[in-house]
Amino acid sequence: MKLATLRNGSRDGQLIVVSRDLSQAVLVPEIASTLQAALDNWQLIAPQLTAVYDQLNSGNHPHSFTFEQAQCESPLPRAFQWADGSAYVNHVELVRKARGAEIPESFWTDPLMYQGGSDDFIGPREDILLPSDEWGVDFEAEVAVITDDVPMGTRAEHAGSHIKLVMLVNDVSLRGLIPGELAKGFGFFQSKPASAFSPVAVTPDELSDHWQQNKLHLPLLSEYNDKPFGKPQAGEDMTFDFAQLIAHAAKSRNLGAGAIIGSGTVSNKQGTEHGSAIDEGGVGYSCIAEVRMIETIRDGQPTTPFMSFGDKVKIHMQDHQGQCIFGTIEQTVKQA
Amino acid sequence: MKLATLRNGSRDGQLIVVSRDLSQAVLVPEIASTLQAALDNWQLIAPQLTAVYDQLNSGNHPHSFTFEQAQCESPLPRAFQWADGSAYVNHVELVRKARGAEIPESFWTDPLMYQGGSDDFIGPREDILLPSDEWGVDFEAEVAVITDDVPMGTRAEHAGSHIKLVMLVNDVSLRGLIPGELAKGFGFFQSKPASAFSPVAVTPDELSDHWQQNKLHLPLLSEYNDKPFGKPQAGEDMTFDFAQLIAHAAKSRNLGAGAIIGSGTVSNKQGTEHGSAIDEGGVGYSCIAEVRMIETIRDGQPTTPFMSFGDKVKIHMQDHQGQCIFGTIEQTVKQA
């Protein structure tokens, strides 16, 4: 099943069911008016939404209309929980290596995760509005899941069943603000402004064989200013799967229905030390910071600048038939 | 005006208007069913709630009933944003001093703030359920405000007008998990489990002279296992006022209506280096960690243990007439 949220002037938007090929959609106010409302009562609501989805795909839903990704909010325009892991330890290792630091051994066994802000996500086709482009504006292409209620203490072996939806993320980051914030010891805040999510969230069954062991086994495609930038396999080099990330998040708290758990920046080693760019025949990267790290390690200093006003990023994923699964995140950095 | 949220089996509870003396309440489903719904449309809704409040206080509301604090959820049982500052730099200085570290000069000009989790707050009279009491369970008595929509880049001189409600917090902390998490560099996550808020949230005008310069000028009362533990003046030694904290939070993001901004642990220097306990004639402390820090600085090691299963904390605030303003947070740590 594929779901999206249509902009309708309200804070939580209007839940719609989207056809598998992303061409058609149906409003479902009689079932659930918002995605959060559906998630709040998922066991009851999901089968009803699935019935609409099946009818829509069969081409005979009487009230279907053309699906416009540009009219979408993030599937949850605001959420009660957004916790972003950093499961691709290659990404972490790269960032550290560039400044000459080793990563602690524990990073391979204990997930990194930060508590994100979730009160005001931006839409998948909305501009990234910021007061300054001198803060080291970067994108981070990631995969994320949405859970139902996860009781405190849920172990990884049981956490996978709580994954109800999968989507993509642009976890916008302000690299210039990160060192100062992390030095203060309280983690990210100003350096992690509003994130954007793919127009469409899909149930894991929709991903068929590509969803295995609580990982999404497809390349995550990033384009930067209309040029291919990254196509790493999201299923590779993911040190912690989504079940492990959920268990980590739920160690000392319940997670409420609609909790979003992110993978962190998708990053592949490609059998080399830290991977390589698409120009060099590699799978590239999912953020500018990694390219800069490679440049720093190789050349002593970075040459690729961070995003300036006018720069744009596209993030999406295709199945083996080249079919777009989640719709596309397409955003331009602009002055607020 | 005083507002609260009654437990009703739903995730967001039922908004009620509470009389000034906390004795009576009224359901207001025809105005707003939840506090979040009221905050989403505050400009329109607040005057209607105020009219009910006035009628309730005059003693002639036809549908009033006895207000039971024990039936309350936290005013927002779940929220879209919970950002907790650390505005009483004395608290920070103490924690650092105990381990022989100075605080950076910037801590006096740039607020510390962490992004909290907000999907599953506990009620003001609910137990603090945790799988273990070996994680250094501590309370932190704080003041918090709830804002309406705060546009990105709002400056401190304009941020005060966005404060719509004030309440108290128990920001439960797991001290034993903090060093490991902070060493990883991503801030708090597992070490900050669900927080609890006072039964009642009040509009700033309700605090009359006690609300000035975006600070709450009254002692914050903590009792630990039925003995007075802290009574520091929340208006003193608050290096950053709530307007400054809001401006800090909104530097690179919009804050959505219903955002909760916390003060951090209230802590007074009392003209001494780091304050003193109530037993010693001082105003005491708002968390166990500070007492342990004082003990460490004085005796070389802490003697007061953190909370064990069965230990209880009470947090509240009274006006100069001894009238309870926010109701009382009363919680016992128990095994999950």
Interface residues (C-beta under 8 A of the other chain):
Chain A: R11 D40 R78 A79 F80 Q81 A83 S86 P104 S106 F107 D110 L112 M113 Y114 Q115 G116 G117 S118 D119 D120 L129 L130 P131 W135 M152 G153 L174 L177 L182 A183 K184 G185 F186 G187 F188 F189 Q190 S191 K192 P193 A194 H248 A249 K251 S252 R253 N254 L255 G256 A257 G258 A259 A336
Chain B: R11 D40 R78 A79 F80 Q81 A83 S86 P104 S106 F107 D110 L112 M113 Y114 Q115 G116 G117 S118 D119 D120 L129 L130 P131 W135 M152 G153 L174 L177 L182 A183 K184 G185 F186 G187 F188 F189 Q190 S191 K192 P193 A194 H248 A249 K251 S252 R253 N254 L255 G256 A257 G258 A259 A336
